[in-house]
Amino acid sequence: MGMTAHDPNLSRGPGGLLRWFGFTGGDYDAAEISPEAAPEPSREDRRERRRRQLLEDISSFLLTHRLQVSTETLSIAYSVMTGGNPKMARMIEERVQARQPITTE
């Protein structure tokens, strides 16, 4: 797999790459909901939002870096974004900061 695309804007913007890797201290909650705007969501609603956000973050990561959707890339993205592989997250962050492509190699 020779996927080598890189988006230099990846680490900019709210949350950026760090949110993708789960380093924001949050648990993949969707956009904040004002207490005046809506009642407190149920535990099930929050869990569903976290699931959806995690899937969106994984797909955005793979698409941004033009990585194939495969068992390998999905597994890596999942473990990095959920905090299960902090070493890999650091390696990816270093490559992004150095403006080097993210590849499966």
Legacy VTK file of the C-alpha trace (Angstrom):
# vtk DataFile Version 3.0
C-alpha trace
ASCII
DATASET POLYDATA
POINTS 105 float
0.000 0.000 0.000
1.705 3.165 -1.124
-0.606 5.797 0.304
1.320 8.975 0.965
-1.109 11.905 0.935
-0.734 14.569 3.574
-2.954 17.476 4.512
-0.815 20.325 5.941
-3.940 21.893 7.457
-4.678 18.794 9.505
-3.446 20.104 12.835
-5.233 23.451 12.495
-8.718 24.296 13.601
-10.790 23.344 16.624
-9.533 20.086 18.065
-7.596 19.253 14.912
-5.512 16.135 14.898
-5.356 15.938 18.682
-9.141 15.454 18.870
-8.857 12.698 16.303
-6.394 10.963 18.574
-8.525 11.375 21.676
-6.125 13.780 23.429
-8.727 16.403 24.249
-9.749 14.681 27.449
-13.255 14.299 26.058
-14.990 11.125 25.138
-16.089 11.891 21.569
-19.075 13.995 22.549
-20.780 15.821 19.713
-21.049 19.608 19.701
-21.974 21.150 23.016
-25.697 21.557 23.601
-26.737 24.581 25.595
-28.718 23.644 28.726
-31.363 26.173 27.659
-31.600 24.677 24.159
-32.303 21.060 25.054
-32.876 18.795 28.035
-29.976 16.689 29.311
-29.489 13.804 26.859
-29.911 10.321 28.206
-26.931 8.069 28.795
-27.904 6.123 25.662
-27.987 9.352 23.587
-24.492 10.323 24.784
-23.176 6.850 24.038
-24.651 6.995 20.531
-23.119 10.439 19.915
-19.698 9.169 21.052
-20.013 6.164 18.724
-20.962 8.336 15.781
-18.174 10.838 16.513
-15.592 8.066 16.750
-16.703 6.640 13.397
-16.588 10.112 11.831
-13.109 10.733 13.229
-11.804 7.391 11.975
-13.232 7.930 8.504
-11.929 11.523 8.362
-8.463 10.349 9.340
-8.405 7.641 6.641
-9.823 9.979 3.995
-7.536 12.890 4.872
-4.460 10.699 4.536
-5.861 8.790 1.561
-5.423 5.476 3.327
-7.307 2.456 2.101
-10.163 1.176 4.205
-8.872 -2.156 5.407
-8.780 -4.230 8.549
-5.265 -2.937 9.227
-5.984 0.783 8.787
-9.295 0.636 10.650
-7.663 -1.183 13.547
-4.788 1.284 13.742
-7.065 4.323 13.497
-9.398 2.910 16.151
-6.622 2.108 18.611
-4.950 5.484 18.102
-8.133 7.507 18.464
-9.407 5.696 21.509
-6.068 6.039 23.297
-5.261 2.343 22.987
-1.981 3.038 21.169
-0.416 6.273 22.427
2.980 5.373 20.929
1.477 5.156 17.443
-0.426 8.407 18.061
2.863 10.153 18.926
4.531 8.753 15.801
1.676 9.981 13.609
1.657 13.397 15.281
5.421 13.716 14.716
4.993 12.910 11.021
2.167 15.419 10.672
4.200 18.122 12.431
7.163 17.343 10.132
4.775 17.511 7.154
5.570 13.912 6.253
2.928 11.640 4.769
1.075 9.082 6.840
1.383 5.658 5.253
0.794 2.085 6.299
4.507 1.504 6.201
LINES 1 106
105 0 1 2 3 4 5 6 7 8 9 10 11 12 13 14 15 16 17 18 19 20 21 22 23 24 25 26 27 28 29 30 31 32 33 34 35 36 37 38 39 40 41 42 43 44 45 46 47 48 49 50 51 52 53 54 55 56 57 58 59 60 61 62 63 64 65 66 67 68 69 70 71 72 73 74 75 76 77 78 79 80 81 82 83 84 85 86 87 88 89 90 91 92 93 94 95 96 97 98 99 100 101 102 103 104
